[in-house]
Amino acid sequence: MSEHPEHEREFAVAAQEEVDAIMQKYDRESAFRTLTGYRGVILSVILILFSVLQLYSTWRIIPSTHMRPIHLGIVLMLAYLLYPVRRKSRKDKLPWYDVVLALLSIAVYLYQVVFFDQIAMQFGYTDFQLYLGLVGMILLLEACRRVVGLPIVIISLCFVTVGLFGRSMPGFLANRGFTWKQLVQYLFYTQEGVFGTPVGASSTFIFLFILFGSFLEKTGVGEFFIDLSNAICGHQRGGPAKVAVITSAFEGTVSGSSVANTVGSGSFTIPMMKRLGYKPEFAAAVEAAASTGGQIMPPVMGAAAFLMAESIGLPYGVIVKAAIIPALLYFVGIYIITDLEARKQGLVGMDRDKMPKLAKVMLERGFLMLPLIAIIAILAMGFTPTMAALIGIVTAIVGSYLRTAAELVCVLVRGKKAYGMIANGAGVPKETSFGKALLTAVKKTQGLHGMDYLKALEGGARSIIGVALACGTAGIIAGMITKTGIGLKMGTGLSAIASGNLLLLLLFTMLASILLGMGVPTTANYLITSTIMAPIVYKALTTSLPEIYGALSAINAGYALLPAHLFTFYFGIIADITPPVALAAMAGAAIAKSDPLKTGLEASKLAIAAFLVPYLFVLSPQMLMLNAQWYEVLQIILTSLVGMFGIGMGLERFWKSKLNILQALLALAGGLLLIYPGTLTDVIGIVLVGLVVLWQWLQSKKVKA
């Protein structure tokens, strides 16, 4: 115990304040108001009731024509109540004009629900209804600007401009043009625009999975992931860096923000890495790259997995299965490079005696993983994502009481002595009676308490705001692409620029996806890149590789679409670590006090798998376990892992000792060949990587001799 607990407490508060400041600076969704007094109570009640309404809608189905406007209307109201006009505005005040905008938002969106029958029966729309729709769209874009950011709003306005002035547009942007009334009617009063498929997904299972994550967070799963990672590899060479990689992989299974991941686990891992000897830029880059990879980690993938399933019409389980190998390669690549960096710098691990014991961590808190296991099992049995999310929530709640249940059983079966051992001396003296020991066990309940339930409901409702606004705004983009027909023209134009060369077209698409993904949260990222760029990739693949994609289409049309959607999504995601924007890298640099640009470049090197693997799985979809036999999948996994080791050696130019230029080139070439599926490439790749390993081993033997 410290002799200065007050100083420790002050340091902890200061650290938390720094973390909160970084989150508000780099994560727009974290820059919300914190109101006190009756305003804070009213806002909390609205958030809780919103979550309750969403849960009610899963039991008593509300038609999508009603649920989508209700969902988005409440979200808009909450956005104006929670988020100020500017991020730097005071967070403890609620201006009157935001209250007016909040009430106007809910009124405009509920109009469709209240007067649904009248609107459905009438011929055409009145001027009042069209002006109301225009106001509703403006309110949506402004709320999206506040919460999600300006990029997606600018993109949507550009597409609206193309529709309004289509006759005057040059080249492939030209179209027959529409009046503002025609666009409002199409975008606001049908399910092809604002209330399209993305909002439909947001109002159903996406909300439930976000609520599941909120309940899981209240069980202490974040601390469990950190302790589990420390127990697994904290004592190894370069321990804190490996802890960052594994923790981020765990957190990515439920989290939806690369910045939140970076700041959450990075506030612990980055200082530890610096203390161990890693350079600040490298320490921040490891955390940023690993946390960004959490967005491609099944089963949630930052909510993109659910949107993808809805968008291309594939079962959710197929999406999750397809994303496993690329995600595995991503994290293995970072892990290998961090290990080689530690080896090169001669870094050691943390003191093993101070690390948590794996058996103890799993025995005491292993049950916290039950909700994740339950979700995967339910989905594997063919149930819907909605059912899986509901069962996950119930499992998280019930699972939180398992330790208390175990303690009660011990008291009942073996008496107060056993309880004292299990509870780790939780204040039960030896002379305590059996009844008091039992009562103490009940009082020291380890599960969720009343306030935890309310906070989880409140947190789930708050977390859906950015997702729902992004979905609604993306609906405008998708609706305009459909209305104007420029999607096909864009693909044709880009293909002409690439002169029909598939790899060149994929390169252009990669750059465009990174550009579109800069500064955009995960959900909005997928919606933008999949709507604009995925159709272009799909057309190019089906044209250039008709044998492969024809076979996939024959099985399921969604199989042929999936590689294109994942390709654009992956490159949109790594915009979070790609300079100049690189929000996750910037957040990591703020914690490490390192140079942001150098951190972004270092993170991009660490995430090399994210730049390579998408090209490989669009050229060979077996990597996504599409139309592949189990032995083909096993071969791909094993050879790809060896390939990532070769690439890591080549990039770090180190294994037993420093690699010369020839060794580095051979390692890189061998690694790339091993990652690309194919027997011939695997054989050549193994020979090249094996040659470098043998060469290095002989050099080390010579040095020792």
N, C-alpha and C positions, 0 to 999 in steps of 0.2 A: 504494500500500500504506500502510495506517495505521501511524503511529509507536507506537500503543498497542494491539497485537493482543490483549493480555490483557484490557484493558477492553472491547474489542469482543466478546470471547468471553463475558465475564461478562454483558454486556448481552443477547446472544443467548440465553443460558441463562435469564436472568430473563424475557425476553419469552416464551420457550417455556413456562416455568413458569406464567406468567400465562394463556397460551392454554389449557394443560391444566386449570388451575383453573376457567376459565370453562366449558370443555367439561363438566367433572364437575358443575358447578353447574346448568347448563341442559340438559344432554343426559344423561339417566339411563343410557343404554347405554354412556356413556364412563366411568362411575364404577365400574369393575371393579377387582378386586384385582390387584396386581402382586407376585406371590410370587417369592421367591428360593430358591436352594438346590435340594434334591431335590424339594421341593413344586412349584416353578416348572417344573422339568424334566418331572415327571410330568404336570402340567397341559398343558404344550406338546405333549407326546407324544399325549395324549388328543385335543386339538384337531386335530392333524395327521392322526391316524388317522381321526377323524370325517370330515374332508374326503376322505381316500382312500376311505373306505367309500361316501361319496356319489358319488364318481367311478366307483367299481366298480359301483354300482347302475345307472348309465347304460349300462354295457357288458353286464352280466348282470342283466336286469330282475328285481327283487324284487317280489313281489305287493304291492299297496297295503295289503292286510290285515296284512302283516308290516312293510312299510317305514314306514308312518305311525307305528305305536307305537315302532319302533326309533328313528326320527328324533326324535320328541318326547321319548322317554325319555332319550336322550343329551343333548338340549338341556336338559332339566330338571336332569340331573346337573351339567352345565357351569354352569348358572345358579346353583346352590347353591354350587358351588366358586368361582365368580368374583365373585358379587355378595353383599355383606354385608346383614344385616337392615336396617340404616339406611345412607343414603348417606354420612353423616358418620362412619361407623365406620372404624376403621383398615383400610387397604388392604394391609397387609403381614402380616396374621395370618389364619390359617384355623382358626376355632373347630371343636371336635370335633363340635358338633351339626350344623354345615353338612355335614360329611363324612357323618354318619349320614343326613341328609336326602337327600344326593346318592345314596348307595347305595340308600336306600329307593325313591327315584324311579325309578332304572333297573330295580330289581327289580319294582316294580309294573307298569311299562309293558312290560317284556319278558315278563311273565306271559302276556299275550295272545298273544305270538308262540310261546312254548314250548308252551303248552297250547291252541293254536288248534284243533287237530282235536278235542280233548276237548270244548271249549266249543261247537264247531259241531254236534257230534253229540248233546249232552245236551238234555234238555227243560227249559227255564227256566234260572235261575241260582241257585247256592247262596248262602246268607247270607255265606259267606266271600268269594265273588267280588264280591258287591254292596258289602260293606264295603271290599274292596280298591279297587273302582272309586271309592267315595266318597273314600278316602284319595288316590287318584290325582288326582281333581278338585281337592281342597283343596291338594295340592302344586302343581298347575298354577297356581291362582289366587295362591298366595303367591309363587311364582317370577315370575309376571307382575307382581305388585305391585312386586317388587324391581327388575325390569329395565325394564318398560314404564311403570309408574306406576299410581296408584290409580284414575283415572277409568274405564278399561275394566273393571277388576275390580268396581267399584261398579255399573256398568251391568249386567254379567252377573249379579251377585247380586240385583239388582232383578228381573230377568226370572225368575230361579229362584224368588224369593219369590212372584211372580205365579203361577207354576205350582204351588207348594206350597199356597198359600192362595187358589186361584182362586175357590172358592165364596163367599169373604168379600170379594172385591175389588169396588170400585164401578165403575159405568159400563162403558166398553168394555174394562176390564181383567178383567171377570168371565169365568170359564171353569169347566169342570167339576172342575178341581183334580186333583192327582196326589200319590201318596205319594212319599217320597224314594227308595224302591226302584225305582219305575217310572221316575223321572227318571234315576237312575244307570244303569239298564239301557239307557235310550234314548240318553243322552248319552255314555256311556263304552264301551258294547259294540256300538254300531252306527256306521256312517259318516255319521250325520246330525247328530252333535254334535261332540265334541272332535276326532274323526278325520275330519272332513268335508272338503269341497273345499278350504278354505283351507290346511289342513295338507298335503293332497295336493299342492297347488301349491308349498308351502314345501319339501317333501321332494324335489322334482324340479327344475324349471327355475328357480325363484326362487333356490335355493341355488347353482345353477351361475352365474347372472348375478351374484350377490354375490361368488362366487369369481372370476369374470371381472374385476369391479371391483377386487378385492384384487390380482390380478396386474397389472392396468393401472396401479394406483397405484405398484407397485414399479418400473415402467418410467420413472417421473418425469413422468407425464402432467400432474399438477397444476401443476408449475412451467412446463411447456410451455404450458399454457392461459394462465397469467398473462403469460408472455413474449409469446405470440401476441397477446393482447389489448392489451398495451402497444405492440406494434409496429403494431397496427391503429389505435388511437385514443388512445394515451397522450399524444401531442403536441397533440391537438385541444382545443378549448375545454372546460374542466371534465374534462380527461383521466382522472384517477383514478376519477371517478364512472362514466364510461363503461367504463373497464376493469373495474370491479366488475360492471357489468351483463353485459358480454360474457363475462367469466370465469365468472360464475355460470351463465349459459346453457350454456356448455361443460361445466362440472362437473355440471350437472343431468342431462346425458345419461347419466351413470353413477352419480351419488350418490343416496343414499336418506335424507338427513337435512338439513333446512333449517338446523338449528342448526350442524351440522358444516360445512356450506357457508359459513355466516356467519362462523364463527370461523376456518375454514381460509383463505379468501381475504381476509376482513375484517381479519385481523391485518396484512396488507400494504396493502390499499386504504384502510381507514378513516384511519390516520395520514397517508397521502398526501393524502387529500381535505382533512383538517383543515389540513395544512401549506399547501395551495393556497389556502384561504380559505373553504371550506364550513363552515357551522355544525356543531358536533358532532352535534346531533340529526339534521340532514339527512344527514350522512355515514354515520351508523349506520343510518338508515332506508333509504338507497339499497342498502346491502349486504344488509340484512335482507330487504327486499322482493325484490331480485333473487335472493337465495339461496332464498327461499321459492318463487319461481317455478320454480326448478330442479326442484321436485317435480311440476310439471305438464309438464315438458319431455320429449318423446319422446327415445329409445325406451324408457327404463326407468320413468320417472315414479315413482321411489321404490318400485319393485316392484309398484305398484298396477296397471300395465298388464297384468301376467301374471294377477293375481287377477281383474281385470275380464274378461279373455278367458275364463277358466275359469267365472266366475260367470254370464255372459250368453250363453256359447256362440258367441262370434264369433272369427274368426281374429285372432291377435295383430296382424297387419299392419293390419287394419281399425282397431283401437284406436289404433295409432300414427299412422296417417294422419288420423284424426278429431281427434287432439289437436294437430296441427301449427298450424293457423290460430289457435286460441285462445292457444296458447303464444307464437306470433309476436307477436300483438297485445299480450300481457302485457309482453313485454320491450321492444317498440317504444314502448309507453306510458311505461315507466320511463325509457327512453333519451331520449325527447323532453322529458320533464319535467326531467330532469337537465341537458339542454342549455339549456333555457329558463331554468333557475335560474342556470346559469353565465353566460348572456348577461345576465340581469338584474343579477347581482352584478359583472359585468365581469371574470370569472375567466378566466385563460389556461390553456393546457395545460402539460405538463411539457416540459423541455428536450428538443428533438427529437434532439439529438446524443447524449443519454444514454439514449435509448430503443433497444431492440433493433431491428434491421433485419428487416423482414418476410421478405425473400428469404433472409436468412441463417438465421432461425429455422426456416423451412420446409425449407430445404436440409439443415440439420443434424439437425432433430428432427421434421420433418413426417411421418416414417414412424410416429410414435406414434399417429397418427390412423387407421392402417390397421385396427386391430381394430374400431373403430366402423364404418368403411366396410364391413368384411367382414360384420359382424352385419346391417347394413341390407340389404346385397346378398343374403345368404343368406335372410333373411326374405322379401325381395321375390321370390325364386325359389320360394317356397312351402314351404321346409323348416320343420321344427318349431322352437320356441324352444329346446328342448334342444340340437338340433344347432347352432343359431346360437350359443348360449353356448359350447359345446365348441370350435367353430371360432374364436370370439372369443378364448378362452383360448390356443389354439395360436398364433393370429396374434400375440397380445401377446407370447408367449414368443419366437417366431421373429423378430418385428419388432424386438425389443430388440437383436438381434445384427446388424441391417442395417448400422449404421455401421461396426462392426468388420469386417464382410465387405467393405464398400467400401474400407476402409483396406488390408486384405490384398490386394485386387485391385490397388490402386494400387502397393503394394510389388512385387507380382509383375510387373505390366505396365510400370511406369515407374520403379521403383527407389526407394531410400530417400529421395531428394530429394522426390519426390511425396508420399511418406508423411509426411515432416516438415511439408509444407505442409498436408495434409489434417488431420493431428493437431494443428495449431496449435502447433507447437513442443513436442510432448509428450516432450521429453527424448531426442531422437535427434540427436546431434551429426553434423556433416557428415562426419567421418572414420569414422563407424560403418560396419561392413561390411554387405553386403546381408543376410547371415544374421542378424546381430544386429538389424537393423531389422525383419526379419520376425518374429523372436522377441519383440521389444518390442511389435509390433502385436498379437500373440497375447496377451501378458501384460496389455496395457491394454484388455482386452475391455470393451466398453461395455454388453453385455447383462446379463441376470440371472445372478447367481452362485448357488452352492449354497444359501447361507443365505437368499437372496431367495426361493427356491422354498418353503423351509420356513416362512418368515414369511408368505408369501402364503397358503399352506394354513392356517396358524394364524389369520391375520386373517379369512379367509373363514368359518371355523368360528365364530369369535367374533361376527362380524357377523350371522350367521343367528339367534342366540339370541333377540334381541328380536322379530324377525319371526315366528319359529316360535311363541313364546309368545303373541304377539298373535293369530296364526291359530288356535291351540288355544282361547283364551279367546273369540274371536269365534264359534267353532263352538258354544260353549255358548249364546251369544245367539241365533244363527241357529236352533239346535235348539229353543230355548224358544219362539221366535216361531212356528215350524212346529207344535210340539206343542200350544201353547195356542190358536193361531189368532188372536192379537191383532193381527197385522200388518194384516189387512184392516180390523179394527175401528178401529185407530189412524187409518188413512187416511180412513175414513168420519167419524170424530169431528173430525179436523182440517178436513176439507172442510166440515163443518157449521158450525164456528166461522168459517170464511172465507166462509160463505153461498154456496158454489159459485163464488166469484170466483177465477179461475185465478191472476191476478197476486198477489192477497192470499195465496193458498195458497202460492205460490212464495216470497213474502216470509217467511211463517211457517217454511217449510222451510229457507230460508237462515239464519234466526236459530237454528233448532234445530241445523243442521249446524255452524255456527260454535261453538255451545255444546258440542256433542258432541266437536268436534275440538280443544278447548282442552287443551293440555298433553299431547297424544297424538301419538306418532310416525306417520309417513306411512302405513305399512302398516296399523297398527291403526286409523288415521283412516279409511281407505277401508272397511275391514271393518265398522266401526261405522256410518258414515253410509250405506253402501250397503245394509246389512241392515235398518236401522230406517227410514230416510227415503226411499231410492230407490223402493221400491214405492208410496209415497204420491204421489210426483211422477209416476211412470209412469201410475198410475190417473187422476190429474187431467189429464194431457196427452192420454191416449187418449179421455177423456170430453169434454174441451173442444175438442180439435182432431182430430176423427175422420178428416177427409179426409187430413191430413198423416200422421198416425201409422198410419192404416189402410193407406196406400200403402207405408209403411216395413215394416209387419208382413207385407204380401204378398210383399215381397222376402226378408226375413229377420226372424224374431221378435226377434233380438238388436239389429237396427237401431233398433227402437222403444224398446228398453230402454236403449241406450247414452246418449242425451242425459240421461236421468234419473240414471244412475249418475255421469256426469261432472259434472252440476249439483251434486249433494250432495258429491262428492269435492272439487271446487274450493273450495266454501265451508268444508269441513272443513279444507282446507290453509291457507287464509288466516287461520285462527284463530291461526297462528303469528306473525302480525303485528298481530292485532286485540286491543287492550286489553280486559280488564285482564291476561290471562295473557301472550300475545304472546312466546313463548319466544325466537324468532329475534330479535325486536326487543330483548328484554332482553339477549341475548348481544351484539348489536351495540352496545347502550348501554354495556355493561360495558367493551368495548374502547375506545369513544370517550369514556368518562367523561361521558356525557350523561344527561339526565333520561329514565328509561325510558318514562314515560307519553307525554311529548312525542315521543319516538322512535317509539313505537307508532302515534300519531296521524299522524305524518309518513309513516310506512311505509304506512299504510292509504290515504293520499292518493296516494302513488306507485303503489300497486297498484290504482288505480281500474278498470283493465281487468278485473281478477279479479272485481270486484263487478258489472260491467256485462255482460261477454261471456256468462256462463252463462245469463242471461235471454234473450239474443238467440239462442243456439244451441238452446235448448229450443223457442222459438217458431218458429225457422227452421232446421231441421237441415241445410240446405245448407252452413252454416258448418262443419259437421263432415264435409263431403264425402260425405254420405249421399244417395244418389239425386240427385246433382247432375252436370251436364255440366261439362266442363273450362272453358268460357267463363264459366259461372256462378261457378265457383270463382275464376277469375282476376279477375272483376269484384268479388267479395266481398273478395279480398285487397287490391286496389288502393284501393277506396273505404274499406275499414276502416282502412288505413294513414293516409289523409288524415283520416279521422274521428278517429283517435287524436291527430293533430296539432291538430285543432280543440279536442278535449277538453283537451289539454295547455295550449294557449293560454288556455282559459277558466279552468282551475284555477290556473295561475301568474299569470294576468292580465298577461301580458307577451309581446311578440314584438319588434317594432322599438322599441316604447316601452311604457309601462304602459297596459293596456287599461282603459277606463272600464267601468262596470257594464253598459251596453247591449252593448258589444263582447264582453264576457266571456259574457253570456247568449247572444248570437248564435253565438259560437264553440262553446259547450257544446251548444246545440240542434243546430247543424249537424253537429258531431262525432257526436252520438248518432244522428242520422238516417242518417249515412253508414255507421255500424257495422251498423245494422239492414238486413239484406238486402232489396233491393227497388228497382226502377228509379225509381219516383216519389220514394221517400225519398232515394235517392242524388242525384237532380237537385236537390231542395230543399236537401239538405245541402251540396252543392258550391256552390250559390248563396250560402248563408249564410256558410260558411267563406271563400269567395272574397271576399265583401263585407267581412269583417273584415280579411282580408289587404290588400285594396285600400285600405281606410280607413287602416290602419296605415302602408302605404307612402306614401300621400299626406301623412299627418301628418309622417312622417320627412323627406320632401322639403321640406315647408314649414319644418320646424325648421332644416334645412341651409341653405335659402335665407335 
